[in-house]
Amino acid sequence: MLYYFITPFLGLFRNYVKYKQFNLNLFIRTPLIYFIIQLIFQENTIFQTLIYERWFFLIYKTVLSIYRDDYHMKKEKYKIKYNIEY
């Protein structure tokens, strides 16, 4: 059970160090996803749940990035910021 709270606390600490803010929604999101994964895959171990959660967010963030067209948005931003030509 302790393993389920290490990742959220480390993420909370990292966000505080990087952005100087606490985001309760991001903190609660990970244990909630752990719980849902545990309900779906009843027989998996703690480490399988941790891996499935990482896979879920990898796929989720990739799809979200494609939907938002982050590549082209950031490409334009860095062209202006660093005078880069593609």
PDB file with SEQRES, HELIX, SHEET and CRYST1 records, atoms N, CA, C and O in Angstrom:
SEQRES   1 A   86  MET LEU TYR TYR PHE ILE THR PRO PHE LEU GLY LEU PHE          
SEQRES   2 A   86  ARG ASN TYR VAL LYS TYR LYS GLN PHE ASN LEU ASN LEU          
SEQRES   3 A   86  PHE ILE ARG THR PRO LEU ILE TYR PHE ILE ILE GLN LEU          
SEQRES   4 A   86  ILE PHE GLN GLU ASN THR ILE PHE GLN THR LEU ILE TYR          
SEQRES   5 A   86  GLU ARG TRP PHE PHE LEU ILE TYR LYS THR VAL LEU SER          
SEQRES   6 A   86  ILE TYR ARG ASP ASP TYR HIS MET LYS LYS GLU LYS TYR          
SEQRES   7 A   86  LYS ILE LYS TYR ASN ILE GLU TYR                              
HELIX    1 AA1 TYR A    3  TYR A   19  1                                  17    
HELIX    2 AA2 LEU A   24  ILE A   40  1                                  17    
HELIX    3 AA3 ILE A   46  ARG A   68  1                                  23    
HELIX    4 AA4 ASP A   70  TYR A   82  1                                  13    
CRYST1    1.000    1.000    1.000  90.00  90.00  90.00 P 1           1          
ATOM      1  N   MET A   1       0.824  -1.199   0.000  1.00  0.00           N  
ATOM      2  CA  MET A   1       0.000   0.000   0.000  1.00  0.00           C  
ATOM      3  C   MET A   1       0.869   1.264   0.000  1.00  0.00           C  
ATOM      4  O   MET A   1       0.487   2.288  -0.567  1.00  0.00           O  
ATOM      5  N   LEU A   2       2.020   1.183   0.631  1.00  0.00           N  
ATOM      6  CA  LEU A   2       2.932   2.323   0.673  1.00  0.00           C  
ATOM      7  C   LEU A   2       3.406   2.712  -0.728  1.00  0.00           C  
ATOM      8  O   LEU A   2       3.606   3.893  -1.015  1.00  0.00           O  
ATOM      9  N   TYR A   3       3.587   1.710  -1.602  1.00  0.00           N  
ATOM     10  CA  TYR A   3       4.046   1.974  -2.962  1.00  0.00           C  
ATOM     11  C   TYR A   3       3.070   2.865  -3.734  1.00  0.00           C  
ATOM     12  O   TYR A   3       3.479   3.624  -4.613  1.00  0.00           O  
ATOM     13  N   TYR A   4       1.786   2.770  -3.405  1.00  0.00           N  
ATOM     14  CA  TYR A   4       0.782   3.568  -4.109  1.00  0.00           C  
ATOM     15  C   TYR A   4       0.904   5.056  -3.797  1.00  0.00           C  
ATOM     16  O   TYR A   4       0.382   5.877  -4.551  1.00  0.00           O  
ATOM     17  N   PHE A   5       1.566   5.422  -2.725  1.00  0.00           N  
ATOM     18  CA  PHE A   5       1.653   6.829  -2.348  1.00  0.00           C  
ATOM     19  C   PHE A   5       3.035   7.439  -2.597  1.00  0.00           C  
ATOM     20  O   PHE A   5       3.208   8.649  -2.452  1.00  0.00           O  
ATOM     21  N   ILE A   6       4.009   6.627  -2.964  1.00  0.00           N  
ATOM     22  CA  ILE A   6       5.338   7.168  -3.236  1.00  0.00           C  
ATOM     23  C   ILE A   6       5.312   8.062  -4.474  1.00  0.00           C  
ATOM     24  O   ILE A   6       5.802   9.191  -4.428  1.00  0.00           O  
ATOM     25  N   THR A   7       4.750   7.576  -5.575  1.00  0.00           N  
ATOM     26  CA  THR A   7       4.711   8.353  -6.818  1.00  0.00           C  
ATOM     27  C   THR A   7       3.939   9.655  -6.664  1.00  0.00           C  
ATOM     28  O   THR A   7       4.437  10.692  -7.101  1.00  0.00           O  
ATOM     29  N   PRO A   8       2.739   9.661  -6.061  1.00  0.00           N  
ATOM     30  CA  PRO A   8       2.038  10.939  -5.903  1.00  0.00           C  
ATOM     31  C   PRO A   8       2.801  11.943  -5.033  1.00  0.00           C  
ATOM     32  O   PRO A   8       2.819  13.135  -5.342  1.00  0.00           O  
ATOM     33  N   PHE A   9       3.428  11.479  -3.953  1.00  0.00           N  
ATOM     34  CA  PHE A   9       4.181  12.406  -3.102  1.00  0.00           C  
ATOM     35  C   PHE A   9       5.422  12.945  -3.802  1.00  0.00           C  
ATOM     36  O   PHE A   9       5.761  14.118  -3.650  1.00  0.00           O  
ATOM     37  N   LEU A  10       6.099  12.097  -4.567  1.00  0.00           N  
ATOM     38  CA  LEU A  10       7.252  12.576  -5.322  1.00  0.00           C  
ATOM     39  C   LEU A  10       6.827  13.566  -6.400  1.00  0.00           C  
ATOM     40  O   LEU A  10       7.517  14.556  -6.645  1.00  0.00           O  
ATOM     41  N   GLY A  11       5.694  13.302  -7.044  1.00  0.00           N  
ATOM     42  CA  GLY A  11       5.169  14.239  -8.034  1.00  0.00           C  
ATOM     43  C   GLY A  11       4.760  15.557  -7.405  1.00  0.00           C  
ATOM     44  O   GLY A  11       4.996  16.617  -7.984  1.00  0.00           O  
ATOM     45  N   LEU A  12       4.151  15.507  -6.228  1.00  0.00           N  
ATOM     46  CA  LEU A  12       3.771  16.721  -5.501  1.00  0.00           C  
ATOM     47  C   LEU A  12       5.011  17.532  -5.134  1.00  0.00           C  
ATOM     48  O   LEU A  12       5.024  18.755  -5.269  1.00  0.00           O  
ATOM     49  N   PHE A  13       6.037  16.850  -4.676  1.00  0.00           N  
ATOM     50  CA  PHE A  13       7.295  17.507  -4.318  1.00  0.00           C  
ATOM     51  C   PHE A  13       7.944  18.145  -5.552  1.00  0.00           C  
ATOM     52  O   PHE A  13       8.417  19.280  -5.493  1.00  0.00           O  
ATOM     53  N   ARG A  14       7.962  17.407  -6.671  1.00  0.00           N  
ATOM     54  CA  ARG A  14       8.560  17.922  -7.901  1.00  0.00           C  
ATOM     55  C   ARG A  14       7.814  19.160  -8.397  1.00  0.00           C  
ATOM     56  O   ARG A  14       8.439  20.140  -8.804  1.00  0.00           O  
ATOM     57  N   ASN A  15       6.490  19.121  -8.367  1.00  0.00           N  
ATOM     58  CA  ASN A  15       5.705  20.282  -8.812  1.00  0.00           C  
ATOM     59  C   ASN A  15       5.944  21.480  -7.903  1.00  0.00           C  
ATOM     60  O   ASN A  15       5.967  22.619  -8.369  1.00  0.00           O  
ATOM     61  N   TYR A  16       6.120  21.230  -6.623  1.00  0.00           N  
ATOM     62  CA  TYR A  16       6.389  22.357  -5.728  1.00  0.00           C  
ATOM     63  C   TYR A  16       7.764  22.960  -6.019  1.00  0.00           C  
ATOM     64  O   TYR A  16       7.916  24.181  -6.049  1.00  0.00           O  
ATOM     65  N   VAL A  17       8.757  22.104  -6.231  1.00  0.00           N  
ATOM     66  CA  VAL A  17      10.107  22.595  -6.513  1.00  0.00           C  
ATOM     67  C   VAL A  17      10.138  23.341  -7.845  1.00  0.00           C  
ATOM     68  O   VAL A  17      10.766  24.394  -7.956  1.00  0.00           O  
ATOM     69  N   LYS A  18       9.463  22.796  -8.849  1.00  0.00           N  
ATOM     70  CA  LYS A  18       9.526  23.378 -10.193  1.00  0.00           C  
ATOM     71  C   LYS A  18       8.615  24.590 -10.348  1.00  0.00           C  
ATOM     72  O   LYS A  18       9.037  25.606 -10.900  1.00  0.00           O  
ATOM     73  N   TYR A  19       7.368  24.503  -9.870  1.00  0.00           N  
ATOM     74  CA  TYR A  19       6.376  25.558 -10.099  1.00  0.00           C  
ATOM     75  C   TYR A  19       6.015  26.357  -8.856  1.00  0.00           C  
ATOM     76  O   TYR A  19       5.292  27.349  -8.956  1.00  0.00           O  
ATOM     77  N   LYS A  20       6.500  25.951  -7.688  1.00  0.00           N  
ATOM     78  CA  LYS A  20       6.200  26.605  -6.410  1.00  0.00           C  
ATOM     79  C   LYS A  20       4.693  26.637  -6.120  1.00  0.00           C  
ATOM     80  O   LYS A  20       4.155  27.636  -5.643  1.00  0.00           O  
ATOM     81  N   GLN A  21       4.031  25.515  -6.424  1.00  0.00           N  
ATOM     82  CA  GLN A  21       2.599  25.427  -6.139  1.00  0.00           C  
ATOM     83  C   GLN A  21       2.210  23.968  -5.890  1.00  0.00           C  
ATOM     84  O   GLN A  21       2.853  23.040  -6.381  1.00  0.00           O  
ATOM     85  N   PHE A  22       1.150  23.797  -5.123  1.00  0.00           N  
ATOM     86  CA  PHE A  22       0.584  22.480  -4.886  1.00  0.00           C  
ATOM     87  C   PHE A  22      -0.690  22.371  -5.706  1.00  0.00           C  
ATOM     88  O   PHE A  22      -1.528  23.273  -5.696  1.00  0.00           O  
ATOM     89  N   ASN A  23      -0.829  21.254  -6.419  1.00  0.00           N  
ATOM     90  CA  ASN A  23      -2.040  21.012  -7.189  1.00  0.00           C  
ATOM     91  C   ASN A  23      -2.679  19.734  -6.660  1.00  0.00           C  
ATOM     92  O   ASN A  23      -2.213  18.630  -6.943  1.00  0.00           O  
ATOM     93  N   LEU A  24      -3.746  19.897  -5.895  1.00  0.00           N  
ATOM     94  CA  LEU A  24      -4.400  18.757  -5.263  1.00  0.00           C  
ATOM     95  C   LEU A  24      -4.995  17.802  -6.300  1.00  0.00           C  
ATOM     96  O   LEU A  24      -5.004  16.590  -6.088  1.00  0.00           O  
ATOM     97  N   ASN A  25      -5.494  18.338  -7.424  1.00  0.00           N  
ATOM     98  CA  ASN A  25      -6.068  17.474  -8.460  1.00  0.00           C  
ATOM     99  C   ASN A  25      -5.023  16.518  -9.036  1.00  0.00           C  
ATOM    100  O   ASN A  25      -5.312  15.341  -9.251  1.00  0.00           O  
ATOM    101  N   LEU A  26      -3.823  17.013  -9.283  1.00  0.00           N  
ATOM    102  CA  LEU A  26      -2.769  16.136  -9.785  1.00  0.00           C  
ATOM    103  C   LEU A  26      -2.359  15.115  -8.738  1.00  0.00           C  
ATOM    104  O   LEU A  26      -2.021  13.979  -9.070  1.00  0.00           O  
ATOM    105  N   PHE A  27      -2.390  15.515  -7.478  1.00  0.00           N  
ATOM    106  CA  PHE A  27      -2.016  14.610  -6.394  1.00  0.00           C  
ATOM    107  C   PHE A  27      -3.032  13.475  -6.240  1.00  0.00           C  
ATOM    108  O   PHE A  27      -2.647  12.325  -6.030  1.00  0.00           O  
ATOM    109  N   ILE A  28      -4.303  13.787  -6.341  1.00  0.00           N  
ATOM    110  CA  ILE A  28      -5.371  12.794  -6.165  1.00  0.00           C  
ATOM    111  C   ILE A  28      -5.526  11.918  -7.404  1.00  0.00           C  
ATOM    112  O   ILE A  28      -5.966  10.773  -7.301  1.00  0.00           O  
ATOM    113  N   ARG A  29      -5.169  12.447  -8.575  1.00  0.00           N  
ATOM    114  CA  ARG A  29      -5.384  11.741  -9.834  1.00  0.00           C  
ATOM    115  C   ARG A  29      -4.678  10.387  -9.867  1.00  0.00           C  
ATOM    116  O   ARG A  29      -5.275   9.400 -10.296  1.00  0.00           O  
ATOM    117  N   THR A  30      -3.439  10.318  -9.430  1.00  0.00           N  
ATOM    118  CA  THR A  30      -2.676   9.074  -9.524  1.00  0.00           C  
ATOM    119  C   THR A  30      -3.262   7.958  -8.657  1.00  0.00           C  
ATOM    120  O   THR A  30      -3.462   6.857  -9.170  1.00  0.00           O  
ATOM    121  N   PRO A  31      -3.552   8.184  -7.353  1.00  0.00           N  
ATOM    122  CA  PRO A  31      -4.173   7.092  -6.589  1.00  0.00           C  
ATOM    123  C   PRO A  31      -5.549   6.684  -7.131  1.00  0.00           C  
ATOM    124  O   PRO A  31      -5.943   5.523  -7.022  1.00  0.00           O  
ATOM    125  N   LEU A  32      -6.268   7.636  -7.710  1.00  0.00           N  
ATOM    126  CA  LEU A  32      -7.565   7.313  -8.307  1.00  0.00           C  
ATOM    127  C   LEU A  32      -7.386   6.381  -9.505  1.00  0.00           C  
ATOM    128  O   LEU A  32      -8.134   5.416  -9.661  1.00  0.00           O  
ATOM    129  N   ILE A  33      -6.401   6.667 -10.344  1.00  0.00           N  
ATOM    130  CA  ILE A  33      -6.106   5.796 -11.481  1.00  0.00           C  
ATOM    131  C   ILE A  33      -5.637   4.423 -10.989  1.00  0.00           C  
ATOM    132  O   ILE A  33      -6.009   3.400 -11.563  1.00  0.00           O  
ATOM    133  N   TYR A  34      -4.827   4.399  -9.934  1.00  0.00           N  
ATOM    134  CA  TYR A  34      -4.409   3.116  -9.346  1.00  0.00           C  
ATOM    135  C   TYR A  34      -5.628   2.289  -8.936  1.00  0.00           C  
ATOM    136  O   TYR A  34      -5.698   1.090  -9.208  1.00  0.00           O  
ATOM    137  N   PHE A  35      -6.579   2.939  -8.285  1.00  0.00           N  
ATOM    138  CA  PHE A  35      -7.785   2.254  -7.814  1.00  0.00           C  
ATOM    139  C   PHE A  35      -8.590   1.697  -8.991  1.00  0.00           C  
ATOM    140  O   PHE A  35      -9.063   0.562  -8.938  1.00  0.00           O  
ATOM    141  N   ILE A  36      -8.744   2.488 -10.044  1.00  0.00           N  
ATOM    142  CA  ILE A  36      -9.508   2.044 -11.216  1.00  0.00           C  
ATOM    143  C   ILE A  36      -8.809   0.872 -11.898  1.00  0.00           C  
ATOM    144  O   ILE A  36      -9.457  -0.101 -12.285  1.00  0.00           O  
ATOM    145  N   ILE A  37      -7.492   0.964 -12.042  1.00  0.00           N  
ATOM    146  CA  ILE A  37      -6.738  -0.135 -12.655  1.00  0.00           C  
ATOM    147  C   ILE A  37      -6.851  -1.395 -11.811  1.00  0.00           C  
ATOM    148  O   ILE A  37      -6.985  -2.494 -12.349  1.00  0.00           O  
ATOM    149  N   GLN A  38      -6.798  -1.245 -10.498  1.00  0.00           N  
ATOM    150  CA  GLN A  38      -6.924  -2.389  -9.604  1.00  0.00           C  
ATOM    151  C   GLN A  38      -8.306  -3.037  -9.732  1.00  0.00           C  
ATOM    152  O   GLN A  38      -8.434  -4.257  -9.630  1.00  0.00           O  
ATOM    153  N   LEU A  39      -9.340  -2.215  -9.956  1.00  0.00           N  
ATOM    154  CA  LEU A  39     -10.686  -2.767 -10.153  1.00  0.00           C  
ATOM    155  C   LEU A  39     -10.805  -3.511 -11.481  1.00  0.00           C  
ATOM    156  O   LEU A  39     -11.453  -4.555 -11.558  1.00  0.00           O  
ATOM    157  N   ILE A  40     -10.184  -2.975 -12.514  1.00  0.00           N  
ATOM    158  CA  ILE A  40     -10.272  -3.593 -13.836  1.00  0.00           C  
ATOM    159  C   ILE A  40      -9.488  -4.898 -13.881  1.00  0.00           C  
ATOM    160  O   ILE A  40     -10.006  -5.921 -14.327  1.00  0.00           O  
ATOM    161  N   PHE A  41      -8.246  -4.865 -13.421  1.00  0.00           N  
ATOM    162  CA  PHE A  41      -7.382  -6.043 -13.423  1.00  0.00           C  
ATOM    163  C   PHE A  41      -7.269  -6.555 -11.991  1.00  0.00           C  
ATOM    164  O   PHE A  41      -6.341  -6.179 -11.275  1.00  0.00           O  
ATOM    165  N   GLN A  42      -8.169  -7.381 -11.577  1.00  0.00           N  
ATOM    166  CA  GLN A  42      -8.272  -7.812 -10.183  1.00  0.00           C  
ATOM    167  C   GLN A  42      -7.060  -8.597  -9.688  1.00  0.00           C  
ATOM    168  O   GLN A  42      -6.739  -8.527  -8.501  1.00  0.00           O  
ATOM    169  N   GLU A  43      -6.389  -9.328 -10.541  1.00  0.00           N  
ATOM    170  CA  GLU A  43      -5.335 -10.240 -10.114  1.00  0.00           C  
ATOM    171  C   GLU A  43      -3.923  -9.681 -10.229  1.00  0.00           C  
ATOM    172  O   GLU A  43      -2.964 -10.427 -10.032  1.00  0.00           O  
ATOM    173  N   ASN A  44      -3.758  -8.405 -10.539  1.00  0.00           N  
ATOM    174  CA  ASN A  44      -2.398  -7.900 -10.756  1.00  0.00           C  
ATOM    175  C   ASN A  44      -1.745  -7.480  -9.446  1.00  0.00           C  
ATOM    176  O   ASN A  44      -2.415  -7.240  -8.441  1.00  0.00           O  
ATOM    177  N   THR A  45      -0.413  -7.398  -9.485  1.00  0.00           N  
ATOM    178  CA  THR A  45       0.347  -7.016  -8.306  1.00  0.00           C  
ATOM    179  C   THR A  45       0.481  -5.492  -8.254  1.00  0.00           C  
ATOM    180  O   THR A  45       0.060  -4.790  -9.174  1.00  0.00           O  
ATOM    181  N   ILE A  46       1.061  -5.004  -7.191  1.00  0.00           N  
ATOM    182  CA  ILE A  46       1.266  -3.567  -7.023  1.00  0.00           C  
ATOM    183  C   ILE A  46       2.143  -3.024  -8.151  1.00  0.00           C  
ATOM    184  O   ILE A  46       1.865  -1.958  -8.701  1.00  0.00           O  
ATOM    185  N   PHE A  47       3.188  -3.751  -8.488  1.00  0.00           N  
ATOM    186  CA  PHE A  47       4.103  -3.277  -9.524  1.00  0.00           C  
ATOM    187  C   PHE A  47       3.456  -3.277 -10.901  1.00  0.00           C  
ATOM    188  O   PHE A  47       3.743  -2.397 -11.712  1.00  0.00           O  
ATOM    189  N   GLN A  48       2.590  -4.242 -11.181  1.00  0.00           N  
ATOM    190  CA  GLN A  48       1.849  -4.221 -12.438  1.00  0.00           C  
ATOM    191  C   GLN A  48       0.937  -3.005 -12.498  1.00  0.00           C  
ATOM    192  O   GLN A  48       0.821  -2.366 -13.543  1.00  0.00           O  
ATOM    193  N   THR A  49       0.295  -2.683 -11.391  1.00  0.00           N  
ATOM    194  CA  THR A  49      -0.569  -1.517 -11.338  1.00  0.00           C  
ATOM    195  C   THR A  49       0.223  -0.242 -11.598  1.00  0.00           C  
ATOM    196  O   THR A  49      -0.241   0.636 -12.324  1.00  0.00           O  
ATOM    197  N   LEU A  50       1.403  -0.132 -11.017  1.00  0.00           N  
ATOM    198  CA  LEU A  50       2.255   1.040 -11.241  1.00  0.00           C  
ATOM    199  C   LEU A  50       2.666   1.153 -12.705  1.00  0.00           C  
ATOM    200  O   LEU A  50       2.674   2.247 -13.269  1.00  0.00           O  
ATOM    201  N   ILE A  51       3.004   0.034 -13.313  1.00  0.00           N  
ATOM    202  CA  ILE A  51       3.396   0.041 -14.726  1.00  0.00           C  
ATOM    203  C   ILE A  51       2.201   0.403 -15.606  1.00  0.00           C  
ATOM    204  O   ILE A  51       2.342   1.204 -16.530  1.00  0.00           O  
ATOM    205  N   TYR A  52       1.032  -0.171 -15.339  1.00  0.00           N  
ATOM    206  CA  TYR A  52      -0.161   0.138 -16.135  1.00  0.00           C  
ATOM    207  C   TYR A  52      -0.536   1.610 -16.013  1.00  0.00           C  
ATOM    208  O   TYR A  52      -1.001   2.214 -16.980  1.00  0.00           O  
ATOM    209  N   GLU A  53      -0.339   2.186 -14.844  1.00  0.00           N  
ATOM    210  CA  GLU A  53      -0.637   3.609 -14.658  1.00  0.00           C  
ATOM    211  C   GLU A  53       0.300   4.459 -15.510  1.00  0.00           C  
ATOM    212  O   GLU A  53      -0.144   5.421 -16.138  1.00  0.00           O  
ATOM    213  N   ARG A  54       1.571   4.126 -15.541  1.00  0.00           N  
ATOM    214  CA  ARG A  54       2.533   4.857 -16.370  1.00  0.00           C  
ATOM    215  C   ARG A  54       2.182   4.717 -17.844  1.00  0.00           C  
ATOM    216  O   ARG A  54       2.250   5.698 -18.586  1.00  0.00           O  
ATOM    217  N   TRP A  55       1.806   3.514 -18.286  1.00  0.00           N  
ATOM    218  CA  TRP A  55       1.401   3.299 -19.679  1.00  0.00           C  
ATOM    219  C   TRP A  55       0.163   4.119 -20.010  1.00  0.00           C  
ATOM    220  O   TRP A  55       0.075   4.724 -21.079  1.00  0.00           O  
ATOM    221  N   PHE A  56      -0.794   4.136 -19.085  1.00  0.00           N  
ATOM    222  CA  PHE A  56      -2.027   4.891 -19.303  1.00  0.00           C  
ATOM    223  C   PHE A  56      -1.717   6.363 -19.536  1.00  0.00           C  
ATOM    224  O   PHE A  56      -2.219   6.964 -20.486  1.00  0.00           O  
ATOM    225  N   PHE A  57      -0.882   6.950 -18.661  1.00  0.00           N  
ATOM    226  CA  PHE A  57      -0.588   8.374 -18.815  1.00  0.00           C  
ATOM    227  C   PHE A  57       0.295   8.652 -20.027  1.00  0.00           C  
ATOM    228  O   PHE A  57       0.194   9.727 -20.618  1.00  0.00           O  
ATOM    229  N   LEU A  58       1.150   7.720 -20.410  1.00  0.00           N  
ATOM    230  CA  LEU A  58       1.941   7.880 -21.625  1.00  0.00           C  
ATOM    231  C   LEU A  58       1.016   7.965 -22.845  1.00  0.00           C  
ATOM    232  O   LEU A  58       1.162   8.857 -23.681  1.00  0.00           O  
ATOM    233  N   ILE A  59       0.075   7.042 -22.936  1.00  0.00           N  
ATOM    234  CA  ILE A  59      -0.867   7.040 -24.057  1.00  0.00           C  
ATOM    235  C   ILE A  59      -1.774   8.265 -23.996  1.00  0.00           C  
ATOM    236  O   ILE A  59      -2.025   8.904 -25.018  1.00  0.00           O  
ATOM    237  N   TYR A  60      -2.266   8.594 -22.804  1.00  0.00           N  
ATOM    238  CA  TYR A  60      -3.161   9.747 -22.631  1.00  0.00           C  
ATOM    239  C   TYR A  60      -2.473  11.052 -23.051  1.00  0.00           C  
ATOM    240  O   TYR A  60      -3.050  11.851 -23.788  1.00  0.00           O  
ATOM    241  N   LYS A  61      -1.254  11.261 -22.585  1.00  0.00           N  
ATOM    242  CA  LYS A  61      -0.542  12.503 -22.904  1.00  0.00           C  
ATOM    243  C   LYS A  61      -0.132  12.554 -24.374  1.00  0.00           C  
ATOM    244  O   LYS A  61      -0.092  13.637 -24.958  1.00  0.00           O  
ATOM    245  N   THR A  62       0.169  11.417 -24.979  1.00  0.00           N  
ATOM    246  CA  THR A  62       0.492  11.387 -26.406  1.00  0.00           C  
ATOM    247  C   THR A  62      -0.722  11.760 -27.244  1.00  0.00           C  
ATOM    248  O   THR A  62      -0.619  12.574 -28.161  1.00  0.00           O  
ATOM    249  N   VAL A  63      -1.865  11.171 -26.935  1.00  0.00           N  
ATOM    250  CA  VAL A  63      -3.093  11.494 -27.673  1.00  0.00           C  
ATOM    251  C   VAL A  63      -3.462  12.954 -27.470  1.00  0.00           C  
ATOM    252  O   VAL A  63      -3.862  13.625 -28.421  1.00  0.00           O  
ATOM    253  N   LEU A  64      -3.339  13.452 -26.260  1.00  0.00           N  
ATOM    254  CA  LEU A  64      -3.644  14.854 -25.975  1.00  0.00           C  
ATOM    255  C   LEU A  64      -2.704  15.787 -26.739  1.00  0.00           C  
ATOM    256  O   LEU A  64      -3.139  16.824 -27.239  1.00  0.00           O  
ATOM    257  N   SER A  65      -1.442  15.436 -26.834  1.00  0.00           N  
ATOM    258  CA  SER A  65      -0.471  16.237 -27.562  1.00  0.00           C  
ATOM    259  C   SER A  65      -0.785  16.260 -29.061  1.00  0.00           C  
ATOM    260  O   SER A  65      -0.672  17.302 -29.707  1.00  0.00           O  
ATOM    261  N   ILE A  66      -1.175  15.123 -29.601  1.00  0.00           N  
ATOM    262  CA  ILE A  66      -1.557  15.069 -31.013  1.00  0.00           C  
ATOM    263  C   ILE A  66      -2.813  15.906 -31.247  1.00  0.00           C  
ATOM    264  O   ILE A  66      -2.899  16.643 -32.230  1.00  0.00           O  
ATOM    265  N   TYR A  67      -3.775  15.791 -30.352  1.00  0.00           N  
ATOM    266  CA  TYR A  67      -5.028  16.546 -30.479  1.00  0.00           C  
ATOM    267  C   TYR A  67      -4.777  18.051 -30.431  1.00  0.00           C  
ATOM    268  O   TYR A  67      -5.369  18.803 -31.205  1.00  0.00           O  
ATOM    269  N   ARG A  68      -3.910  18.489 -29.535  1.00  0.00           N  
ATOM    270  CA  ARG A  68      -3.610  19.919 -29.386  1.00  0.00           C  
ATOM    271  C   ARG A  68      -2.618  20.427 -30.433  1.00  0.00           C  
ATOM    272  O   ARG A  68      -2.399  21.633 -30.547  1.00  0.00           O  
ATOM    273  N   ASP A  69      -2.024  19.518 -31.190  1.00  0.00           N  
ATOM    274  CA  ASP A  69      -1.022  19.857 -32.201  1.00  0.00           C  
ATOM    275  C   ASP A  69       0.149  20.599 -31.564  1.00  0.00           C  
ATOM    276  O   ASP A  69       0.576  21.643 -32.057  1.00  0.00           O  
ATOM    277  N   ASP A  70       0.659  20.056 -30.475  1.00  0.00           N  
ATOM    278  CA  ASP A  70       1.749  20.675 -29.723  1.00  0.00           C  
ATOM    279  C   ASP A  70       3.012  20.876 -30.546  1.00  0.00           C  
ATOM    280  O   ASP A  70       3.729  21.859 -30.363  1.00  0.00           O  
ATOM    281  N   TYR A  71       3.280  19.946 -31.447  1.00  0.00           N  
ATOM    282  CA  TYR A  71       4.515  20.049 -32.223  1.00  0.00           C  
ATOM    283  C   TYR A  71       4.556  21.362 -33.004  1.00  0.00           C  
ATOM    284  O   TYR A  71       5.547  22.090 -32.945  1.00  0.00           O  
ATOM    285  N   HIS A  72       3.488  21.664 -33.733  1.00  0.00           N  
ATOM    286  CA  HIS A  72       3.481  22.872 -34.545  1.00  0.00           C  
ATOM    287  C   HIS A  72       3.384  24.140 -33.701  1.00  0.00           C  
ATOM    288  O   HIS A  72       3.968  25.167 -34.048  1.00  0.00           O  
ATOM    289  N   MET A  73       2.660  24.069 -32.610  1.00  0.00           N  
ATOM    290  CA  MET A  73       2.551  25.231 -31.726  1.00  0.00           C  
ATOM    291  C   MET A  73       3.912  25.567 -31.117  1.00  0.00           C  
ATOM    292  O   MET A  73       4.317  26.730 -31.103  1.00  0.00           O  
ATOM    293  N   LYS A  74       4.609  24.564 -30.620  1.00  0.00           N  
ATOM    294  CA  LYS A  74       5.911  24.802 -29.992  1.00  0.00           C  
ATOM    295  C   LYS A  74       6.980  25.109 -31.037  1.00  0.00           C  
ATOM    296  O   LYS A  74       7.935  25.835 -30.761  1.00  0.00           O  
ATOM    297  N   LYS A  75       6.818  24.562 -32.221  1.00  0.00           N  
ATOM    298  CA  LYS A  75       7.758  24.848 -33.296  1.00  0.00           C  
ATOM    299  C   LYS A  75       7.757  26.343 -33.606  1.00  0.00           C  
ATOM    300  O   LYS A  75       8.817  26.954 -33.745  1.00  0.00           O  
ATOM    301  N   GLU A  76       6.580  26.923 -33.712  1.00  0.00           N  
ATOM    302  CA  GLU A  76       6.464  28.360 -33.970  1.00  0.00           C  
ATOM    303  C   GLU A  76       7.028  29.174 -32.807  1.00  0.00           C  
ATOM    304  O   GLU A  76       7.688  30.193 -33.012  1.00  0.00           O  
ATOM    305  N   LYS A  77       6.764  28.719 -31.601  1.00  0.00           N  
ATOM    306  CA  LYS A  77       7.262  29.414 -30.415  1.00  0.00           C  
ATOM    307  C   LYS A  77       8.792  29.449 -30.397  1.00  0.00           C  
ATOM    308  O   LYS A  77       9.391  30.490 -30.128  1.00  0.00           O  
ATOM    309  N   TYR A  78       9.420  28.303 -30.686  1.00  0.00           N  
ATOM    310  CA  TYR A  78      10.873  28.241 -30.650  1.00  0.00           C  
ATOM    311  C   TYR A  78      11.517  28.916 -31.853  1.00  0.00           C  
ATOM    312  O   TYR A  78      12.653  29.381 -31.765  1.00  0.00           O  
ATOM    313  N   LYS A  79      10.810  28.975 -32.973  1.00  0.00           N  
ATOM    314  CA  LYS A  79      11.318  29.745 -34.118  1.00  0.00           C  
ATOM    315  C   LYS A  79      11.507  31.201 -33.716  1.00  0.00           C  
ATOM    316  O   LYS A  79      12.529  31.818 -34.017  1.00  0.00           O  
ATOM    317  N   ILE A  80      10.514  31.732 -33.038  1.00  0.00           N  
ATOM    318  CA  ILE A  80      10.558  33.135 -32.611  1.00  0.00           C  
ATOM    319  C   ILE A  80      11.565  33.317 -31.478  1.00  0.00           C  
ATOM    320  O   ILE A  80      12.368  34.249 -31.500  1.00  0.00           O  
ATOM    321  N   LYS A  81      11.519  32.435 -30.502  1.00  0.00           N  
ATOM    322  CA  LYS A  81      12.342  32.589 -29.309  1.00  0.00           C  
ATOM    323  C   LYS A  81      13.836  32.456 -29.595  1.00  0.00           C  
ATOM    324  O   LYS A  81      14.636  33.234 -29.076  1.00  0.00           O  
ATOM    325  N   TYR A  82      14.217  31.477 -30.414  1.00  0.00           N  
ATOM    326  CA  TYR A  82      15.633  31.197 -30.630  1.00  0.00           C  
ATOM    327  C   TYR A  82      16.108  31.516 -32.043  1.00  0.00           C  
ATOM    328  O   TYR A  82      17.241  31.190 -32.398  1.00  0.00           O  
ATOM    329  N   ASN A  83      15.261  32.149 -32.855  1.00  0.00           N  
ATOM    330  CA  ASN A  83      15.616  32.473 -34.244  1.00  0.00           C  
ATOM    331  C   ASN A  83      16.051  31.220 -35.022  1.00  0.00           C  
ATOM    332  O   ASN A  83      17.054  31.240 -35.735  1.00  0.00           O  
ATOM    333  N   ILE A  84      15.299  30.154 -34.877  1.00  0.00           N  
ATOM    334  CA  ILE A  84      15.611  28.892 -35.535  1.00  0.00           C  
ATOM    335  C   ILE A  84      14.814  28.811 -36.843  1.00  0.00           C  
ATOM    336  O   ILE A  84      13.645  29.194 -36.902  1.00  0.00           O  
ATOM    337  N   GLU A  85      15.469  28.309 -37.874  1.00  0.00           N  
ATOM    338  CA  GLU A  85      14.767  28.073 -39.142  1.00  0.00           C  
ATOM    339  C   GLU A  85      14.698  26.578 -39.390  1.00  0.00           C  
ATOM    340  O   GLU A  85      15.690  25.865 -39.237  1.00  0.00           O  
ATOM    341  N   TYR A  86      13.510  26.106 -39.776  1.00  0.00           N  
ATOM    342  CA  TYR A  86      13.310  24.691 -40.061  1.00  0.00           C  
ATOM    343  C   TYR A  86      13.280  24.459 -41.551  1.00  0.00           C  
ATOM    344  O   TYR A  86      13.120  23.322 -41.996  1.00  0.00           O  
TER     345      TYR A  86                                                      
END                                                                             
